[in-house]
Amino acid sequence: MVTVSSPRRVSVLGSTGSVGCSTLDLVERHPERFRVVALAAGSNAASLAEQAIRTRAEFAAVADPTSWPALKAALAGTGIEAAAGADAVDEAARRDTDWTMAAIVGAAGLAPTLTAVRQGRVVALANKEALVCAGALFAAEARAAGATILPVDSEHNAIFQVFETERRAAIEKIILTASGGPFRTLSSAAMAAKTPEEAVAHPNWSMGLKISIDSATMMNKGLELIEAHHLFAMPEDRIDILVHPQSVVHSLVAYVDGSVLAQLGSPDMRIPIAYALAWPDRMMAPTPRLDLAALSQLTFEAPDPIRFPALRLARDALRAGGSAPVVLNAANEEAVTAFADRRIGFTEIASVVEAVLEMLPPSGVHDLQGVAAADHAARVTATGLIDRGLTGNVRAARVASAGAAD
Ligand SMILES: NC(=O)c1ccc[n+]([C@@H]2O[C@H](COP(=O)([O-])OP(=O)(O)OC[C@H]3O[C@@H](n4cnc5c(N)ncnc54)[C@H](OP(=O)(O)O)[C@@H]3O)[C@@H](O)[C@H]2O)c1
């Protein structure tokens, strides 16, 4: 039984990002239902302060200490408490709420999201990287604290809506849909020449930079595979991936009697966010309604793990377990940043991840310190390869690195 205040007290971690802004858009349309407690961002003090003033938040936290003077000045005289640094973001996650949106991008979201889970309330989880790195830890902490984790990723939210937990034994498999990204039909050679601007131009979704590039490499679907494994306690071989370019069917659950249940909707993140905000009820959201007649056709195709090796790497990392998913995620974050900065080419993102996974064999990870150590080792290894230009060929990178270490 979930007990909530009225209005429901909500915090948004990563409030200045794509998911964070969509969350506040919904919250602000229903002032009678929601009251904003805390907001947290990385470095964008101006946007954070503007949001805090607009929503009359109690507390605003910025992670980057160099953004503190700007935040402090912008909030002077407003009565809104503010602070900077990692501890401040953690404090935002600790504030007493009924509902917290975890929408910080990347592994940076891991510690504050875990703090929110430890408060034992409802956590709407957008930050998939946290679950990829520490899925088992999250599940254990949520159980211990009595927290409820609601998936916000559109695919996992779709599965959550049609997954009959009480009939789990009758579920054969879950099927994650993928748009295929902007390069779905291109050859590997054509993809190699693509720029960051072309990679972030997603055909259906408007999202942050990192997830947009992950969609183009299909690492996003690989991360979601690992996320689904943890959220729904499904073995890797019972999670399928299906390319569906229209992004209307957000995922499916197949039952033993041959029934397949799906959730459909326009590609607008405010739909899964509204579901999580109102859960266990539903709320009105100003999202485009589906017009299936106008769409006229929905198509599906098998993914191509040759042109999109990130899918294979993520599956292998999930099977290997231990530190492998942490290494996959950290190497990918570094490679995506290097691609966005034009230091490596598009297809080198997966090459870097593959090389780092080969160079750091899986080891046991039992706590946050273990996650942090594996994450650090992967970032150092990935940046070493990128800085030395050893990003095109996995075997050559391994041999050269072994030589350098001798
Ligand atoms: N966008 C989508 O449609 C979508 C869909 C499904 C899942 N997700 C997942 O949701 C998460 C957020 O994605 P997004 O697209 O919203 O990302 P985004 O637009 O890049 O926003 C990221 C947010 O995280 C904040 N941030 C970065 N580092 C931080 C730190 N160390 N401490 C506190 N805040 C920090 C950023 O603040 P600044 O603005 O100050 O940098 C910003 O508010 C990702 O894990 C993504 O995979 C996103």
PDBQT file of the ligand as one rigid body, heavy atoms in Angstrom, charges set to zero:
ROOT
HETATM    1  N1  LIG A 501      15.536  11.644 -23.168  1.00  0.00    +0.000 N 
HETATM    2  C1  LIG A 501      14.750  10.597 -23.262  1.00  0.00    +0.000 C 
HETATM    3  O1  LIG A 501      13.788  10.603 -24.024  1.00  0.00    +0.000 OA
HETATM    4  C2  LIG A 501      15.023   9.369 -22.425  1.00  0.00    +0.000 A 
HETATM    5  C3  LIG A 501      14.217   8.252 -22.605  1.00  0.00    +0.000 A 
HETATM    6  C4  LIG A 501      14.436   7.140 -21.812  1.00  0.00    +0.000 A 
HETATM    7  C5  LIG A 501      15.457   7.123 -20.880  1.00  0.00    +0.000 A 
HETATM    8  N2  LIG A 501      16.244   8.212 -20.745  1.00  0.00    +0.000 N 
HETATM    9  C6  LIG A 501      17.338   8.164 -19.761  1.00  0.00    +0.000 C 
HETATM   10  O2  LIG A 501      17.146   9.228 -18.840  1.00  0.00    +0.000 OA
HETATM   11  C7  LIG A 501      18.402   9.757 -18.426  1.00  0.00    +0.000 C 
HETATM   12  C8  LIG A 501      18.428  11.245 -18.764  1.00  0.00    +0.000 C 
HETATM   13  O3  LIG A 501      18.372  11.387 -20.169  1.00  0.00    +0.000 OA
HETATM   14  P1  LIG A 501      18.136  12.807 -20.857  1.00  0.00    +0.000 P 
HETATM   15  O4  LIG A 501      17.988  12.523 -22.293  1.00  0.00    +0.000 OA
HETATM   16  O5  LIG A 501      17.077  13.559 -20.118  1.00  0.00    +0.000 OA
HETATM   17  O6  LIG A 501      19.570  13.478 -20.595  1.00  0.00    +0.000 OA
HETATM   18  P2  LIG A 501      19.999  14.994 -20.760  1.00  0.00    +0.000 P 
HETATM   19  O7  LIG A 501      18.990  15.754 -21.549  1.00  0.00    +0.000 OA
HETATM   20  O8  LIG A 501      21.396  15.005 -21.201  1.00  0.00    +0.000 OA
HETATM   21  O9  LIG A 501      19.912  15.538 -19.240  1.00  0.00    +0.000 OA
HETATM   22  C9  LIG A 501      20.750  15.020 -18.246  1.00  0.00    +0.000 C 
HETATM   23  C10 LIG A 501      20.429  15.653 -16.908  1.00  0.00    +0.000 C 
HETATM   24  O10 LIG A 501      21.364  15.167 -15.933  1.00  0.00    +0.000 OA
HETATM   25  C11 LIG A 501      21.975  16.292 -15.283  1.00  0.00    +0.000 C 
HETATM   26  N3  LIG A 501      23.285  15.907 -14.795  1.00  0.00    +0.000 N 
HETATM   27  C12 LIG A 501      24.381  15.546 -15.502  1.00  0.00    +0.000 A 
HETATM   28  N4  LIG A 501      25.383  15.201 -14.661  1.00  0.00    +0.000 NA
HETATM   29  C13 LIG A 501      24.904  15.380 -13.398  1.00  0.00    +0.000 A 
HETATM   30  C14 LIG A 501      25.451  15.198 -12.095  1.00  0.00    +0.000 A 
HETATM   31  N5  LIG A 501      26.716  14.784 -11.910  1.00  0.00    +0.000 N 
HETATM   32  N6  LIG A 501      24.652  15.464 -11.026  1.00  0.00    +0.000 NA
HETATM   33  C15 LIG A 501      23.387  15.898 -11.194  1.00  0.00    +0.000 A 
HETATM   34  N7  LIG A 501      22.814  16.079 -12.396  1.00  0.00    +0.000 NA
HETATM   35  C16 LIG A 501      23.567  15.813 -13.488  1.00  0.00    +0.000 A 
HETATM   36  C17 LIG A 501      22.007  17.349 -16.372  1.00  0.00    +0.000 C 
HETATM   37  O11 LIG A 501      22.246  18.642 -15.833  1.00  0.00    +0.000 OA
HETATM   38  P3  LIG A 501      22.845  19.841 -16.777  1.00  0.00    +0.000 P 
HETATM   39  O12 LIG A 501      21.710  20.272 -17.661  1.00  0.00    +0.000 OA
HETATM   40  O13 LIG A 501      23.240  20.878 -15.800  1.00  0.00    +0.000 OA
HETATM   41  O14 LIG A 501      23.993  19.244 -17.546  1.00  0.00    +0.000 OA
HETATM   42  C18 LIG A 501      20.581  17.177 -16.911  1.00  0.00    +0.000 C 
HETATM   43  O15 LIG A 501      19.651  17.739 -16.024  1.00  0.00    +0.000 OA
HETATM   44  C19 LIG A 501      19.468   8.950 -19.165  1.00  0.00    +0.000 C 
HETATM   45  O16 LIG A 501      19.926   7.926 -18.337  1.00  0.00    +0.000 OA
HETATM   46  C20 LIG A 501      18.716   8.372 -20.366  1.00  0.00    +0.000 C 
HETATM   47  O17 LIG A 501      19.261   7.154 -20.806  1.00  0.00    +0.000 OA
HETATM   48  C21 LIG A 501      16.054   9.327 -21.485  1.00  0.00    +0.000 A 
ENDROOT
TORSDOF 0
